[in-house]
Amino acid sequence: MLIDWLDAFGRGTWEDWGTIERGFKEHIVCEAVGFYATEDKNFYCITMGIQTDPNSRPFLKVEFIPKGAVVKMVKLKD
């Protein structure tokens, strides 16, 4: 699964209205590729890897992406 989502961002100094206007136009879009693990009403959860050894943890790095921030999702393969 490929997911594009809007990332939170900000500035840590005093700024003017121009900074705010640029922020709305020049926002940050992140992109992640991973295996779909699960979801709830607020988040999609993807993982970078899945393994089947019953004596080990099954997921390699999990990522929780807020559903409200998603701008595009593409299923890559069955």
Secondary structure, DSSP 8 states (H G I E B T S, - for coil): -EEEEE-----SS---HHHHHHHHHS--EEEEE-EEEEE-SSEEEEEEEE---TTS-SEEEEEEEEGGGEEEEE----
